Amino acid sequence: MLGKIEFKKRRDFGQVINDTFTFMRQNFKPLIKIYFTFCGLFVLASMLTMLLQQYKMVNIINTIGNGRNAKGLGFSALYGLEYFLSILFSLATYASMSVAILSYISIYVQKGNQIPTTDEVWGYFKYYFFRIFGSSLLLMLMLGVAMLFCGVPFFWLFPYAAMTLPIMVIENGSLGYSFSRSFKIIKDNFWITFGTLIVVWIIVYACMTMIILPTSIFNMIGMFTHKTPHMSLTLTMITTVLQSLCQVFTVIPIITISLAYFSLVEQKESTGLMERIANFGNTEKPIDTRPEEY
């Protein structure tokens, strides 16, 4: 049986992926508890606003499909208050999830691989939430602008932007410091970091798709089998609820980027190795004894 995951060690591509799911398995119950405790309200708010938006969109599509008067269906009708609220709460959900999971990992490491309490995570959460929320918004805007330039700058900036949030929480850094430090950490390891994140996100989207796809397919079949375009409100609402619940899968890449952070820092600064040398002979702290890759 494997011991608890030791974050402060060097890992290759495969070890980062494998240890992501090992950590998930070893900490599944406390991670789920932390997720719903600190993110549940934002997930619910995001779900409700998305349901309102989808309800409006289905009615508009069915109105046009039935040949009824679509006059007045301008920008304000398509993108009303609920649309912008759904975006806001989706950003808040991602920020709360990032803060909660990164805080859990930071405390887990500080306590010598011991599960943190909800109160300990709350102390971190209330301190970092608004900082991470604002930083996430700026980083997403930056990536959005980068995507407009044929997508190449987006893929180049993506690993650095992803690495910024763990640095902000684990090192208590500002946005400027964390973003610049991400370049220092990832230097000479861009492709392995990029590849690791891409593989994990493919796994996450595959899991989400497997859950959402059945209702989406039935909805599309129903839409094109009618004489006029017609969307099922029930299936659309179910799909929207499933999409909101599937956001829990994004916990996985947060763990992955944290493992990548510790691995790259260890490679460049060897902080974990120095700690293990200092604690040599101390058997109280359980560590992962699997060989490291140098």
Buried (B, 14 or more C-beta within 10 A) or exposed (E): EEEBBBBBBBBBBEBBBBBBBBBBEBBEEBBEBBBBBBBEBBBBBBBBBBBBBBBBBBBBBBEBBEEEEEEEBEEEEEBEEBBEBBBBBBBBBBBBBBBBBBBBBBBBBEEBBEBBEBEBBBBBBEBBBEBBBEBBBEBEEBBEEBBEEEEEBBEEBBBBBBBBBBBBBBBBBEBEBBBBBBEEBBEEBEEBBBBBBEBBBEBBEEBBEEBBEEBBEBBEEBBEEBEEEBBBBEBBBBBBBBBBBBBBBBBBBBBBBBBBBBBBBBBBEBEBBEEBEEEEEEEEBEBBEBEBEE
